[in-house]
Amino acid sequence: MSGDVPTIFAVSSGAPPAAIGVIRVSGPRAGEALRALAGREIAPRRASLARLRDASGAVLDEALVLWFPGPATATGEDLAELHCHGGRAVLTAVSAALGAMEGLRPAEEGEFTRRAFANGRIDLAEAEGLADLLEAETELQRAAAVAGMGGVLSSKVEAWRDVVLHLSAQVEAALDFSDEDDVSELPEGFSARIADVSREIGEWLARPRSEKLKEGYRVVLAGPPNSGKSTLFNVLIESEAAITSPIAGTTRDLIERSVAIAGVPFSIVDTAGLRDESGEEIEAIGIERARKELDRADLVLWLGPEGEGPRGAWEIAARKDASDHRAKARADHTISALTGEGVQELKRALVERARGAMPKPGETALNARQHARLEEALAGLKGAEGHSDLLLIGEELRRVRVALDRLIGRATTEDMLDALFGRFCIGK
């Protein structure tokens, strides 16, 4: 970046107080700022102990400092890190000293990562993986985010792009020499290479999407009033979120909670008891919402009469401890939420079912934006396969290149970048 670009700084560790607080400084004046605070030159890429002072000479802290000259840094520009004591007053004082220096200002949300993207240190797909990693709450989310941040998708896109560029060059050659005797048609294997890339992209598009990792596998508990839904709901989320009562119609609206079971994210939904007639308008609204929720579910646990649940629902014979318990001839699970009988078996089955619908651990998963760009690329490849006119084939391959460029950020919009980097914290 040019010298007129501001040098930014921010606390990039956790919120104080803490044992250590890390302040990151990035930009053309990072080295100058570090020398001013430390009062001496700092050897590059080595940890050094320094007494930090402000402009008046007052001691601020004794800290471990690191100096990384650009461009081989996390942001692609000069970078300094100050590993201070993690008290609020210390971090505030050092930040104030940095802010008093000419050409320095506090960083905005995601600005360090945005500079890394702008300087070519990471591409858009890797930046999205990093954002997902910062938001990860379960082991599956963490593993998928690490895979995305690691550049597996980016490397694959670059490989596809290289093939498409080579194919485009072959089309251009055929067009340039179409009137001459030595080049009159596309070379042998042209169509096969398009088919190979189409197949690979199709395989990526068939993978489970990353949104399922964020939203969780959606499990809806359904059945008539007093069938044990709310009691089972509380057991699954390990909290007394739903009121349980023998009075019919106690649950009148949807209750939804996110929970991780064995590292797998779930959204568990308790619904109003389903019945044909309701004595109150509020309960009737709850029943209507419950019926709509059945269509959104990845899986319905049906606690009602056997065979009356929606297609694909698991038959749950609940309340085994109750005197009026009704067994089911083809129950998927028989449980007692009160005694715990059958609950662990149900949880294990839910985890196994959810894992099959989610990206495998460590597998790169496409988000909605990436999926849309690959769909555009595949459509262009299919279009190229369907044409015999060289001009039309060349145009379809251009469409493919544009889609792949947009996927990794070679061609994108500021609004989209603002939305992405706004997901990051100030120090990232």
N, C-alpha and C positions, 0 to 999 in steps of 0.2 A: 504494500500500500504506500501511497505517497506521503511526504512529510507533513502535509496539511491535514492529515487524518488525525482526529483526536486520539490521545492515549487514554485508555479506560482502565478503571480499577474497581474491584469489589471483593467483599468477603466471599470466598468460594467454598468454605467449609460449612458445617452445620451452624445453627443458630447458637450464639453464646448464651450462657457461659459454657465453656468446654476446656479440656486440657490444652488443646492447640487450636488456634484460629488462623486459617490460611487466607492471606490477601493476595489476589492475583492482579498483576499489572501488565497490560498488553498494548503495544503501539510503538511508534517511532521514538517516543521519549521515555520508554520503560527503563533503559539503561541509565539515562540521566537522572531519573527519579530515584533509582536504586542507589546510585553514587551519592546523591544528595542526602538520603536518609542514613546510609552507612558511613559516609565521610571518607570513602576510599573506593578503589577499584575492586570489583568482585570477580574472581576467576570464573570463567564460563563452565557451566555444566558440572559444578562441584558444590556441595553443601558447605556454606561458610557461616561461622558465628559472627554476628555483627551487633553493635550497639546502635540502635536507631535513634536519631535526633531530629527534632523539627527545625524550622528555619532560624529560630532563636538560640538553638543549641541545647535546648532542654531534652533530657533523655526520655524517650517514649517507652522503649522496651529493649530487651536483649533477645534477639531472634535468630533463627536459622534462616538464611537467605539463599536463593538460587537464581542464577542469571543464565538465560537461554537466548543467545543471539538468533535472530531469524535468518532464513525462512524455515529452517528445520525445527519448528516448534508446533505445539498443539494448535495455535491460531494462524501459523504461517507468517508471523511478524515477531519482532523483539518481545520477549516475555520475561517477567520477573515474578518470583513468588516469595512472600514473606511469611514464614512460619512462626507466628507470634504466640505469646501466651493468650489463652482464649477467653479472657475476661471482657465484658462489654466495654469497660472504660479504655482498655488497651486498644481494642480494635477501632473504637470510635476515634481515639487520639491519632492513631496511625493513618486512618482514613482521612481525617481532617487535614493532616500534614500533606498528604498526597493531593487532596482537593485544592490546597492553597498554591500548588505549583502550576505554572503557566502551561497550558496545553493538555492538562489532565482533567478528566471529569468522571463521575460515577458511571458505571456500565448500566445499560438497560437490560431488560429480561432477554436472555438468550443471546446477548451480543457477542460473547466470546465464541460461541459455537457458530454464529452467523459469520463472523470473520473467518473462522476456519473453513467454512463453506465457500465464502467469497475468494479466499486465497488458494482454493483447490486442495486443502488438506483432507477434506471429506466431501462426499457428494450428497445429494439430497436423500437418497435411500439410507445412507449411513447416519445422517442427521436424524431421520425419523426413527431409526433403531435406537439411537441414544436417547431421544425423547421418551420412547417407550420404556427404556431401561430405568430412567429416573422415576417413572410412574408405576413400575412393576410392584405388585403386592403379593404375588404368588410365585412359586418356583417355576411353573410353566411359563408365566409371563416373563420372568427374568431370563430363562433359557432362550426363548424366542427373540427377545430384544437383543441379547448378546449376539445371536446369529445374524440379526439384521444389521447391527452395528459393525459386525466383523467384515462386511463387504461381500458376502457370498452372492447376494442378488446383484450387486453392482458389477462384480466380476463376470457374472453370467450375461448381464445386459451388454457389457462391453464386448464379449465374445460374439453375441448375436449381431451386434452393430457392425463388427468387423466383417462378418460374413455378408451382411446386407450391403455394405459398402463395396465389397468385392463383386457381388452380383450386379450392383448398379453400374460399376465400371465395365462389366461385360456387356451390359445393355448399351451403354454409351458407345463402346467399341463397335458393336454390331450396327448401331445407327450411323456412326461416322463412316464405316466402310461398306455400307449396304449396297453401294453401286459398284464396288470392286469385286474381283473374282475371289480374293483370298479370304474374305470374311463376309458371309452372307446370312448367317444365322447364329443363334446362341450356342455356346459350346455344350458338348455332351456333359451331362451331370448337373446342368443348371437347375432343372426342375427338381431333381433329387435333393439338392442342397436347400431349396426353399421348403420342401416337404420335411426335411430334418429339423429345420428351425421351427416350423409350424408345430411339429410334434412336441418338441421340447417346451415351447411356450404353452401349448395346450396342457401339458403335464403340470406346469406351474399353476396355471389357472384352475386346475382341478383340485389343488391343495385346499385344506380348510383355511379360512380367512382369519386374519389377526383380530378382527372385531370380536370374535367369539371368545378370545382370551381376555379381552377387556370387559366385555359385558357379562361373561360367565355363562355356563350352560344353564338354560332356563328350565327349571322344573316347577310345574304348577300342580298344587294339591287341589283336587276337586272331588265333589260328592255331595250328597244331601246334608241337611243340618244334622249335627250331633253324630257325624260319622268318624270323628277323631282327627279331622284335618288340622285344627289349630294346635292340638297337643303334639302331633307329629311334627308340625312346623317348628314349634319351640324346641323340640329335641334335635331336629336337623341343624338349626342355627345356634343351638346351645345357648338360648336366651329366652326369657319370658316376654317375648314381643307381642304375642297374640293372647288375648283374653280367652280363657277356656271356661265353659259353663254348660250345664245340661239344658239351659234354656235355648230353644231353637231360634236361630237368626242372630246369635251374638255377634258373629263376624258379618258386617254389613258392607265392607269395602275391601279392596285388595290390600294386602300387607306384603311388602316385598323387602327382602333383605339379601345382601351379598355376603357370601361366606366361602371360605376355602376349606375343602375337605381333602386331606392327603395332598395338599399343594395344588389342587385343581379348583379354579374359580367357578362358583355357582351363583345363580340368582334364584332363590327359593321364593315362591309366591303362594300365599294362602288366599283362598277365595271365599266368598259368601256361599253358604249352603244352597245347592241347586234344588229347586222344587217348582212345580208348575204354578202354584198360587202363593202369593205373599200378602200378608195382611197390611203391610205398610209400604208407602211409596219409596222410602229410603232403602228398605231391604230389596225392593224390586229393582232399583237402580243398581244395587250391588250385585244382584243375580245376573243382570244383563252384562255388566262389566266382566263378571266371572266367565260367562259364555264366550265373550270376545277374547278373553285371555287364553282360552283353550287353543285358539288358532295360532297364537304367538308362541306357544310352548315348544321347546325342543323335546320335552317329555312330560306326559301327564301321569301323575300317580292317582289312580281312581280308587277312592275309598267307598264308593257306592255299591249298589246291587250288581252282582256279577253280570257282565255282558252289556251293561247300559252305559259304559263310558265311551269316549271317543275312540276312533280307530287308532291302534298303535299304543294305547295307554297300558301302563302296567296295572294289573289287578292287585290291589293291596287289601288283604284281610286284616283290618286294624282292630284295636281294642280287644285283643285276645284275652286280656285279664277280666273283661266285663262278663257279667252273668248272661247278658243278651247277645254275646258275640256270635256272629254269623260266619261260619267257615265258607270258603270258596273252593269249588272243585278244581279250578285251574288258577289258583292264586300264584302270582309271581313271588310275593312275599307275604308272610304272616307275621304280624308284629304286635307288640304291646309297647306303646310309647311310655307308659307309666313304669313298667318293670324293666324295660330295655330289651326284652326278648325280641330277636330278629332285627334290631335296629342296626347293629354293626354290619350284618350281612347286607342289609339294604344300602347302607352307605358305600360299602365296597362295590356293590353292583352299579351304583350311580357313578362312582369314580371311573369304573371300567367303561361304562357307556359314554361318559363325557370325554374321556381320553380319545376314544375312537372318532369323535366329532371335532376334535381340536388338533392343531398342529402338533406333530410329535416333538418330544423334548429336544431342544437344540436345532429344530428345523426352522428355516426362514419362512415366515408367513407373510403373505401380501396383505397390505391394508387396502381400503377402498380405492384410494387414488392410484396406487400401483396396479391394482387389478384392472382398473379402467384403462390405463395406458397400455397394458399388455393385451387387453381385448382389442384396442385400436391397432396395435402392431399385428396381431393375428389376422384381423380383418384385412389389413393391407396385403399380407402374405397370401391369403386366400384369393384376394382380388388379382394379384399377380399371377397366381396359378391358373386363373380362369380366363386370362387374356392371351391372344396371339399377337396383338399389335404391340410392337416394341415401345412405342411412345406411352401407351397405357400401362405396360409393365413397369417402365421406368417411373411413372408417376406413382404407382402403387408402392413401389419400393421406397420412394421419397417419403410417403406417408408413414411407412414403417420406421424409417430413421427418425422422423420428427417425434413419433410416439416414444421411441426408446430414449431420445435426447430429453424429452420432457420428464420421463420417469426418473432419471438420475440427476436432473437439474440443469442440463445444458441450455434448455429453453424453458423458462418459467416466468411467473409474474410476482411482482412485489407483494401483492395482497396475500398470495399463497404463502410466501416466505414469512410475512408478518404473522400469519396465523400459526405457522409451524414453530417459529422461534419464540413466539409468545408463550408456548407451553413450558419453556425452560425457566429456571429460577434466575435471579439477578446474577449470581456468581458463575453461571454456566454459559 
